[in-house]
Amino acid sequence: MATKHYLSYLQETMHSNWDGLAMTDLDGENKYTYAELASAIAKLHITWKETGIKPGDKIALAGRNCANWGLLFLAIESYGAVVVSILPDFTAEGIHSLVDHSEAVLLYVGPNVKKKIDTTQMKGLKATIFMDDMTIVDASDAFRKKYEGAEAAFKKAYPNGVQLSDVNYPTDNFDDLAIINYTSGSTGNPKGVMLTHLSLSGNVEFAHTRIPHKPGDTVLSMLPIAHMFGLMFEFLYQVCEGAQVYFLTQAPTPSVLMKAFAQVKPFMILTVPLVVEKIIKKGVLPKISSPAAKIMWKTPLLKNIIRGKVKEGLDKTFGGQLRYLIIGGAALNGEVEQVLHDIKFQYCVGYGMTECGPLISYEDWWDYAFHSCGKELPQCRVRIDSEDPTKKDGEIQVKGINVMKGYYKNEEATKAVFTEDGWMRTGDLGVLDKAGNIYIHGRSKNMILGPSGQNIYPEELEDKLNSMPCVVECVVVDRDHKLVALVYPDTTADGKKLLGTKTLTQQMEENRVAVNRDLPQYSQISAVELVAQEFEKTPKRSIKRYLYK
């Protein structure tokens, strides 16, 4: 299929919305109209040209979500250079290693990264620059002189300022490398996902077709912008379409998010299950858990009233203007999804991975199949490696314009992830129904083999246990062919109220017995162990399962 370049969408938006607000930091440090964005991009292009940065060079970004991160991304892509996105949460050693591995010539850093890195440890850099105000952190005297002289060169090139007619970005470079996105802060054998302009364009075009904007639409950038999910659908597609992007520049705690939703009133929220589950478990489930409420929840006529009130309250929680709640990154808790389904909330669960830039499947919420993760994109084909893909789980494999070129300077990992006939292995297991809906049942590497060869998916057991009293989160592990649940308990006031006179140990044993009632013998939980701290998570808020045994 013919694909339109994402920079073409951006240029069209600049022409139609020149004086409209493009993006701003929620705390007000930096903001840009589309006209100011075009001018700032042009100034960066002049600066890089003056300092010897060439198209094709790698430029690394390691900082928090902010308007200048977005500006730099667009400037790098429209210059013909390559973005190297690095999470600011990585250790200093990890950042040093990834900058060197990517062969980046410039590094732009946010305040936290600026404090912890040692610029002498990254030998290939020409300069390190503070992205908040574009001042130099470290560079040679020669680079500083050229950098400072770029202001005069910019004024000479644009004596009357940047005009609409000056906006002309490259749109014929679909096969060129656009971004190297590192999936972890490894100092060993890192995986830098190589995505082309075609991959980014395919994702933007799909969103343009299926999730249209209205004038004045706003969105909150709260997922890590250095990850493809947040980068693509909370930022890139939004500015290409003309939305106003507000960057959450502080940690997304529940109180911070509630305040931000009320202020921004987003038309669309992208989030991970953990955020939605906390909102539902804290704000909704307690109100509908009494015996009377449970009866009303299922009684004809009455259920419409109570469910309508719950939906109204949830709409208000998300700012009151929400048209799309899109959840991804991991499976959604079954009890929470049931509530969203019952109240006919405008939600869906999508599926993707960094290697696909990121989207693989999606379905509009009004056609979304309960418990699925949508249908394959037109830009991306999906197959199940199974003798009966509609009934028997097999690995989900993908092919299409979204799929990465491979892992940067890691031929072994690249070769391992592709099949001989060119399909990319996702590592996820699932089925595909006759209507094309994808149902994921677990990760192949997480699968536990039962005593008689049965496939046990720990995620399904965890989903049941996470719905039990006083359980915040859990991980099910295999110990000597016995399933053990590691549980981080709810010790807040709400948790103590649920606990009553029982001890945590007693409650967890009751939970174990209750869960096991609905499980076959081979997948029953043999013991529960309490852990003192939340499980360590990836930037996408998925638990780092490999750390727990």
Residue pairs with C-beta under 8 A, 6 or more apart in sequence:
1 378
1 379
3 174
3 198
3 201
3 202
3 205
3 379
3 401
4 201
4 205
4 208
5 171
5 172
5 174
5 197
5 201
6 197
6 200
6 201
6 204
6 205
6 236
6 237
6 240
7 77
7 78
7 169
7 170
7 171
7 197
8 171
9 204
9 208
9 240
9 241
10 74
10 169
10 239
10 240
11 167
11 168
11 169
11 171
13 34
13 239
13 240
13 241
13 242
14 34
14 35
14 37
14 38
14 164
14 167
15 164
15 167
16 242
17 34
17 242
18 33
18 34
18 35
18 164
19 33
19 34
19 35
20 33
20 34
20 242
20 244
21 31
21 32
21 33
21 244
22 32
22 33
22 34
22 36
22 37
22 239
22 244
22 245
23 31
23 32
23 37
23 67
23 70
23 71
23 235
23 239
23 244
23 245
23 246
23 247
24 30
24 31
24 32
24 67
24 244
24 245
24 246
24 247
25 31
25 66
25 67
25 246
25 247
25 249
26 220
26 246
26 247
26 248
26 249
26 260
26 263
26 264
27 249
27 250
29 66
29 67
29 132
29 249
30 66
30 67
30 68
30 132
31 67
32 40
32 67
32 71
34 242
35 162
35 164
37 71
37 74
37 239
38 162
38 164
38 166
38 167
39 158
39 161
39 162
40 71
40 75
41 71
41 74
41 75
41 78
42 154
42 157
42 158
42 162
42 166
43 150
43 154
44 71
44 72
44 75
44 79
45 75
45 78
45 79
46 150
46 153
46 154
46 157
47 147
47 150
47 154
48 79
48 81
48 106
49 153
50 146
50 147
50 149
50 150
50 153
51 126
51 127
51 143
51 146
51 147
51 150
52 126
52 146
53 59
53 79
53 81
53 105
53 106
53 126
54 81
55 79
55 80
55 81
56 80
56 81
56 82
56 176
57 81
57 82
57 105
57 106
58 81
58 82
58 84
58 102
58 103
58 104
58 105
58 180
59 72
59 76
59 81
59 82
59 83
59 84
59 104
59 105
59 106
59 107
59 108
60 84
60 85
60 86
60 98
60 99
60 102
60 104
60 106
60 107
60 108
61 69
61 72
61 73
61 83
61 84
61 85
61 86
61 108
61 131
61 226
62 86
62 87
62 88
62 90
62 95
62 99
62 107
62 108
62 109
62 110
62 113
62 117
62 226
63 69
63 88
63 108
63 109
63 110
63 111
63 112
63 113
63 131
63 132
64 88
64 110
64 111
64 112
64 249
65 221
65 222
65 224
65 225
65 230
65 247
65 248
65 249
66 110
66 131
66 132
66 247
66 249
67 245
67 247
68 131
68 132
68 134
69 108
69 110
69 131
69 225
69 247
70 221
70 225
70 235
70 239
70 245
70 247
72 108
72 131
73 83
73 231
73 235
73 236
74 239
76 82
76 83
77 83
77 178
77 179
77 197
78 169
78 170
80 170
80 173
80 176
82 177
82 178
82 179
82 180
83 178
83 179
83 180
84 98
84 99
84 102
84 104
84 179
84 180
84 182
84 192
85 179
85 180
85 181
85 182
85 225
85 226
85 227
85 231
86 95
86 98
86 99
86 182
86 185
86 226
87 182
87 185
87 224
87 226
87 227
87 539
88 109
88 110
88 112
88 113
88 226
89 185
89 224
89 539
90 98
90 185
91 116
91 185
92 116
92 117
92 118
93 187
94 185
94 186
94 187
95 113
95 116
95 117
95 185
96 117
96 118
96 121
96 122
97 185
97 186
97 187
97 190
98 182
98 185
98 190
98 192
99 107
99 122
99 124
99 125
100 122
100 123
100 124
101 190
101 192
101 408
101 409
102 180
102 182
102 192
102 408
103 124
104 122
104 124
104 125
105 124
105 125
105 126
106 125
106 126
106 127
106 128
106 129
107 119
107 122
107 125
107 127
107 128
107 129
108 128
108 129
108 130
108 131
109 117
109 128
109 129
109 130
109 131
109 137
110 131
110 132
111 130
111 132
114 130
114 137
117 128
119 125
119 128
119 137
119 138
122 128
125 138
126 139
126 140
126 143
127 136
127 137
127 138
127 139
127 140
127 143
127 147
128 136
128 137
128 138
128 139
129 135
129 136
129 137
129 139
130 136
130 137
136 143
136 144
136 147
139 147
158 166
173 197
174 196
174 197
174 198
174 201
175 196
175 197
175 198
176 196
176 197
177 194
177 195
177 196
177 405
178 195
178 196
178 197
178 199
178 200
179 194
179 195
179 200
180 192
180 193
180 194
180 195
180 408
181 192
181 193
181 195
181 226
181 227
181 228
181 354
182 190
182 191
182 192
182 193
183 191
183 193
183 354
184 190
184 191
184 538
189 410
189 412
189 413
190 410
191 407
191 410
191 413
192 407
192 408
192 409
192 410
193 228
193 354
193 355
193 404
193 407
193 408
194 404
194 405
194 406
194 407
194 408
195 228
195 357
195 404
195 405
196 405
198 401
199 356
199 357
199 401
199 402
199 403
199 404
200 232
200 236
200 357
201 401
202 357
202 377
202 379
202 380
202 400
202 401
202 402
203 232
203 233
203 237
203 357
203 358
203 359
203 379
203 402
204 232
204 236
204 237
204 240
205 379
206 359
206 362
206 377
206 378
206 379
207 232
207 233
207 237
207 241
208 237
208 240
208 241
210 362
210 364
211 237
211 268
211 324
212 241
213 238
213 241
213 242
213 243
213 267
214 267
215 242
216 244
217 242
217 243
217 244
217 267
217 268
218 243
218 244
218 245
218 246
218 264
218 265
218 266
218 267
218 321
219 234
219 238
219 243
219 244
219 245
219 246
219 264
219 266
219 267
219 268
219 269
220 234
220 246
220 248
220 260
220 261
220 264
220 266
220 269
221 230
221 234
221 235
221 245
221 246
221 247
221 248
222 230
222 234
222 248
222 252
222 257
222 260
222 271
223 229
223 230
223 234
223 270
223 271
223 272
223 540
224 230
224 539
224 540
225 231
225 234
225 235
225 247
226 539
227 354
227 539
227 540
228 352
228 354
228 357
228 358
229 270
229 328
229 329
229 352
229 358
229 540
230 270
232 357
232 358
232 359
233 270
233 326
233 359
234 245
234 270
235 245
238 245
239 245
243 267
246 260
246 263
246 264
248 256
248 257
248 260
250 256
252 275
254 278
254 279
254 282
257 275
258 317
261 269
261 317
261 318
261 319
262 319
264 319
265 319
265 320
265 321
266 318
266 319
266 321
266 322
267 321
267 322
267 323
267 324
268 322
268 323
268 324
268 325
268 326
269 318
269 322
269 324
269 325
269 326
270 326
270 327
270 328
271 325
271 326
271 327
272 327
272 328
272 329
272 330
272 540
272 541
272 542
273 327
273 329
273 330
273 331
273 332
273 333
273 336
274 330
274 541
275 541
276 325
276 327
276 332
276 336
276 340
276 347
277 332
277 333
277 336
277 466
279 314
279 317
280 336
280 339
280 340
281 336
282 494
283 313
283 314
283 317
284 310
284 313
284 314
284 339
285 335
285 339
286 494
287 293
287 310
288 294
288 297
288 306
288 310
288 339
293 306
296 302
296 303
296 305
296 306
297 303
297 306
297 307
297 342
307 342
307 343
307 344
308 343
310 339
310 343
311 343
311 344
311 345
314 343
314 345
315 322
318 325
322 346
323 346
324 346
324 348
324 365
325 345
325 346
325 347
325 348
325 365
326 347
326 348
326 349
326 350
326 362
327 347
327 348
327 349
327 350
328 349
328 350
328 351
328 352
328 373
329 540
329 541
329 542
330 540
330 541
330 542
331 440
331 459
331 463
332 349
333 463
333 466
333 467
334 371
334 463
334 464
334 467
335 467
337 349
337 370
337 371
340 347
341 370
345 365
346 365
346 366
347 365
347 368
348 362
348 363
348 364
348 365
348 368
348 374
349 368
349 372
349 373
349 374
350 359
350 361
350 362
350 373
350 374
351 359
351 360
351 361
351 362
351 373
351 374
351 438
351 440
352 358
352 359
352 360
352 361
353 360
353 426
354 404
355 403
355 404
355 417
355 424
355 426
356 380
356 398
356 400
356 402
356 403
356 404
356 424
357 402
357 403
357 404
359 377
359 380
359 402
360 376
360 377
360 380
360 382
360 396
360 398
360 402
360 426
360 438
361 373
361 374
361 375
361 376
361 377
361 380
361 382
361 438
362 374
362 375
362 377
363 369
363 372
363 374
363 375
363 437
368 374
369 433
369 435
369 437
371 439
372 433
372 437
372 438
372 439
373 437
373 438
373 439
373 440
374 437
374 438
375 435
375 436
375 437
375 438
376 382
376 398
376 436
376 438
377 400
377 402
379 400
379 401
379 402
380 398
380 399
380 400
380 401
380 402
380 403
381 398
381 399
381 400
382 396
382 397
382 398
382 432
382 438
383 389
383 396
383 397
383 398
383 399
383 423
383 432
384 393
384 394
384 395
384 396
384 397
384 430
384 431
384 432
385 394
385 395
385 396
385 397
386 392
386 393
386 394
386 395
386 431
387 394
389 431
389 432
390 431
390 432
390 433
390 434
391 431
392 431
393 429
393 430
393 431
393 441
393 442
393 455
394 429
394 430
394 431
395 425
395 426
395 427
395 428
395 429
395 444
396 426
396 428
396 429
396 430
396 438
396 440
397 419
397 423
397 424
397 425
397 426
398 423
398 424
398 426
399 422
399 423
399 424
403 424
404 424
406 414
406 417
406 418
407 413
407 414
407 417
417 424
417 425
418 424
418 425
419 425
427 443
427 444
427 445
428 440
428 442
428 443
428 444
429 440
429 441
429 442
429 443
429 444
429 447
429 457
430 438
430 439
430 440
430 441
431 438
431 439
431 441
432 438
432 439
433 439
441 457
441 459
441 460
442 457
442 458
442 459
442 460
443 459
446 457
446 458
446 459
446 545
447 455
447 456
447 457
448 455
448 456
448 457
448 458
448 478
448 483
449 455
449 456
450 456
450 522
450 523
451 481
451 522
452 522
454 520
454 522
454 523
456 483
456 522
456 523
458 475
458 476
458 477
458 483
458 545
461 476
461 483
461 485
461 515
461 519
461 523
461 525
462 474
462 475
462 476
462 485
464 515
464 518
464 519
465 471
465 474
465 476
465 485
465 487
465 511
465 515
465 525
466 473
466 474
468 511
468 514
468 515
469 498
469 499
469 507
469 510
469 511
470 489
470 490
470 495
470 498
470 499
470 504
470 507
470 508
470 511
471 487
471 488
471 489
471 490
471 508
471 511
472 487
472 488
472 489
472 490
472 534
473 487
473 488
473 534
473 535
473 543
474 485
474 486
474 487
474 488
475 485
475 486
475 535
475 543
475 545
475 548
476 483
476 484
476 485
476 486
476 525
477 483
477 484
477 486
477 548
477 549
478 484
479 549
482 526
482 527
483 523
483 524
483 525
483 526
484 525
484 526
484 527
484 528
484 529
485 512
485 525
485 527
485 528
485 529
486 529
486 531
486 535
486 548
487 508
487 528
487 529
487 530
487 531
488 530
488 531
488 533
488 534
488 535
489 495
489 504
489 508
489 530
490 498
491 504
498 507
499 507
502 510
504 530
505 530
508 528
508 530
509 528
511 528
512 525
512 527
512 528
515 525
516 524
516 525
519 525
535 543
535 544
535 547
535 548
536 543
536 544
536 547
537 543
537 544
538 544
